[in-house]
């Protein structure tokens, strides 16, 4: 089960809840001492529990294994009651309670019925405790023991609720993963189908054309080569997106990374480059290699948005424990209806874009505890602002 990877975290939460409700060793001792006065009722409680299940349609419907399943469940409930009064209330105890809750989710029992079932067991245990309590121990000690028993049952319910939340999150993540897989599959199919179709037509021509000129053959071979390169770029982008590792957050110079990304060796002649990086700008806390991917994408996008030329300004400033890095272009801009979607995978405003650059940048920034803000106006340009933690920003 997926929850087995979170056992330590589960126990930390259980201990935190114990502290919150004031559970102490004295409570554990009281429940243990009450064991002999309630154990005689366990068999009756178990029989009553499953009799009530059989009489209620919503709970009866989850019992699909007949009498054999009920016999197994009775043994499990008997063990649950025994552990309730004996403890110890350690990691293994919490994990077993969690398993019970998770199993209830798997068989389709709604949480409200689990809580009602615990309430039924609670009433039976307390009734048995009052009935068998030796009067020489006094009513004050009885009241204190009943409070401890109630607290323990509430803690058990908290673990079961935790299990229901974990199961719900697991199912939601599974649904999201399947939805993401569907989007990726659709995007890959869309992005690769066009170049494959172009290659197919060129291959058909090369196979069937009679007396084709050398120039025509060379033209179709070049077409195939271009489409192979385009397909390879799609696969490369997907590979980078899939294998994105956890960042190594270290102090990094924003200016140095920007200058490396905006290398003049390959800078387009028609784009004017302006740097506005203060000398006293503090280091940012991020993975410089991953941030280089982000800045490369943003700078490349900005240049491609100015096919007829323009001005690209790279600026940065220190604001309240953050380093804000802006990439501003004077290009074509982005339509308002497109802005909310530009970071989605396989959404691109460029005719030959595959729509993974900004999605990859977004994923990198999230892992680096950073954000990306965008403003744009059609015909005037766009500004992409990366907000990073400053080295002293915590």
Secondary structure as UniProt FT lines:
FT   HELIX           2..6
FT   HELIX           7..21
FT   HELIX           25..38
FT   HELIX           39..41
FT   HELIX           42..55
FT   HELIX           57..60
FT   TURN            61..62
FT   HELIX           66..86
FT   HELIX           91..106
FT   TURN            107..108
FT   HELIX           111..132
FT   HELIX           135..137
FT   HELIX           139..208
FT   HELIX           214..242
FT   STRAND          250..252
FT   HELIX           254..261
FT   HELIX           264..266
FT   TURN            269..270
FT   STRAND          271..277
FT   TURN            279..280
FT   STRAND          284..286
FT   HELIX           288..304
FT   TURN            307..308
FT   STRAND          310..319
FT   TURN            320..321
FT   STRAND          322..329
FT   HELIX           336..339
FT   TURN            340..343
FT   TURN            345..346
FT   TURN            351..352
FT   HELIX           357..367
FT   TURN            368..369
FT   STRAND          371..377
FT   TURN            378..380
FT   STRAND          381..390
FT   TURN            391..392
//
